[in-house]
Amino acid sequence: MRRWNGWGDDSIHYPLSEIAQQYLKERLGEAQSIADMPIEALLPQIPKSRLPKHPLVNYDPRQRLLHACGQSLPDWIALRSGRIAAYPDGVAYPASEVEVRQVLAYAQQVGAAVIPYGGGTSVVGHINPLPDSAPTLTVDLSRLNKLLHLDPVSQLAEFEAGVKGPDLESQLNAQGYTLGHFPQSFELSTLGGWIATRSSGQQSLYYGRIEALFAGGHLETPRGNLDLPSFPASAAGPDLRHLILGSEGRLGILTRAVVRIRPLPEAEHFYGVFFPHWEGGIQAVRALVQEGIGLSMLRLSNAEETQSILALSGKDRLLPWIERGLSWLGYHSTRCLLIFGVTGRKASVGRNARQAIAICRRWGGLFTGSIIGKQWRKSRFLTPYLRNTLWELGYATDTLETAVPWFKIEETAQAILNALSNGLQGSDERVWAFAHLSHVYRDGASIYATYLFRRSGDPYTDLARWQTLKKAASQAILAQGGTISHQHGVGLDHAPYLTNEKGELGMTTLRAICQAFDPQGILNPSKLI
Ligand SMILES: Cc1cc2nc3c(=O)[nH]c(=O)nc-3n(C[C@H](O)[C@H](O)[C@H](O)COP(=O)(O)OP(=O)(O)OC[C@H]3O[C@@H](n4cnc5c(N)ncnc54)[C@H](O)[C@@H]3O)c2cc1C
């Protein structure tokens, strides 16, 4: 069953070895495990629904609790402490476009706010109802989960938009195809959510971001519906798909989407390369993408993250040998790990891997074969479960990300890490921060930072600490000219920073578009804008 106050399936655990726990203590200090509020204690506290009855709406407190929060750190603090700011007044589970229309009509009639809900994996407050607002109806799209049509000639597939990653892939794989969109939240996130947040999958280098995969679809709005036909390309004015991409539930409910699919790859491999230092790794990764080597994934960890991957890997007996071996070969504490992937035809993946290895060697790269890559592949969707373990041990963790051109990469990464590492000096608390480059482009890359700090035992203190860190890192990103989000979206948490990026005229335009689709402003109020 899905965990109600953490990540993933409650039968899956990610234990940490003694050595890994010791490593955490050294970085952050001794932490204490603090009891969470049990669901039985929380359910009776949920206020009565303010919505009038409708046959498509569920008013059960448990369902309302399950849709009250996403997966951000503030969400976790709220869920685990029982201090939840607001609950939806009801949850609808439409099973057809007609039912989506009925639910929207009902919301308009009763003056309810509507929150489209995919998998609820948002990490920036996209799906949270607002306190002191109109009654809120969350529209959970999980019953809209079918493959409607597959066109093998054009390699297009039409899905209902509430389909989750594994269901989407298994329906395609059964016919020999893949979408290839694998965000780390793949297990629970949905096609509609990916489109509405402009998501990026781990192999976007090969398959493309969701912008490249989303070919068309159907949107239900308070003003009627919008059909987005799928063309291979079109010069017929601005592309309306780009209004829907990143619309965060503000313009309507996406009920169907046509996506560009590919035959399942004949071969796929992931490999590990160590660089003596971060700068060399960055040069290599830039060269790999700018020289057009056919790779499917590049993930370059900085030295701190490389060390943490090794320390938390659970390979306690091997670790001293690995460390000694790497040092002996000249890869000391500044070493950085690159994992790269090759995907596609058998004939090309070997050639692409060889070209990549040759370029990495130019920058001092030590090719270590496929062991690390295999391990990465095995745990690629399991790593989020580590968050549950860390929390239970007494540590809070969060991530944030941006993208900047290559010439700003090192400086921006350092500015973010400094802002995080020094962010809690005022309260004499340590923060452990590290970063990697994952999504790479010819002109730049995304920087993805992870940070941990000890839970204090008081949810208000933990939330205040998160706010301090988030603000410091966001300001560092803005000061460097980075985007406030490369892949997580805007939601509530990044909304204060959006004007800086879009400008006044840009914001006025976005508001006017929302007004055109949703004159009463019932759709996901205060998110994005
Ligand atoms: C552990 C973890 C790892 C993650 N890894 C990645 C990653 O690798 N790459 C990445 O891009 N993101 C990642 N995310 C963030 C998150 O998974 C993405 O933003 C994802 O796209 C959200 O999809 P969802 O279906 O869960 O949407 P939700 O969280 O349910 O909703 C997100 C937004 O989309 C809107 N929405 C959802 N469905 C629809 C619809 N059908 N019509 C209209 N609006 C809709 C909602 O109203 C909301 O504003 C991660 C999150 C977690 C918790």
The ligand as an ORCA input file, in Angstrom:
! r2SCAN-3c Opt
* xyz 0 1
  C      11.194     11.288     -5.199
  C      10.855     12.259     -6.289
  C      11.619     12.266     -7.436
  C      11.308     13.156     -8.475
  N      12.052     13.111     -9.617
  C      11.731     13.917    -10.653
  C      12.459     13.849    -11.871
  O      13.382     13.035    -12.031
  N      12.106     14.688    -12.881
  C      11.066     15.557    -12.741
  O      10.769     16.264    -13.692
  N      10.382     15.659    -11.591
  C      10.661     14.854    -10.553
  N       9.938     14.932     -9.389
  C       8.843     15.898     -9.260
  C       7.459     15.338     -9.688
  O       7.476     13.937     -9.680
  C       7.102     15.843    -11.069
  O       6.812     17.218    -10.970
  C       5.927     15.124    -11.718
  O       5.830     15.562    -13.047
  C       4.590     15.349    -11.034
  O       3.663     14.422    -11.567
  P       2.371     13.985    -10.746
  O       1.566     13.115    -11.643
  O       2.734     13.413     -9.450
  O       1.632     15.370    -10.583
  P       1.017     16.035     -9.274
  O       2.061     16.188     -8.247
  O      -0.217     15.318     -8.908
  O       0.633     17.456     -9.854
  C       1.604     18.368    -10.269
  C       0.925     19.548    -10.976
  O       0.362     19.106    -12.190
  C      -1.038     19.357    -12.243
  N      -1.662     18.219    -12.921
  C      -1.467     16.908    -12.671
  N      -2.185     16.168    -13.545
  C      -2.842     17.038    -14.343
  C      -3.749     16.893    -15.423
  N      -4.107     15.694    -15.905
  N      -4.248     18.002    -15.994
  C      -3.879     19.224    -15.555
  N      -3.034     19.432    -14.552
  C      -2.511     18.335    -13.951
  C      -1.466     19.507    -10.795
  O      -2.599     20.322    -10.657
  C      -0.234     20.143    -10.187
  O      -0.248     21.525    -10.386
  C      10.231     14.065     -8.333
  C       9.464     14.039     -7.163
  C       9.774     13.151     -6.153
  C       8.922     13.131     -4.929
*
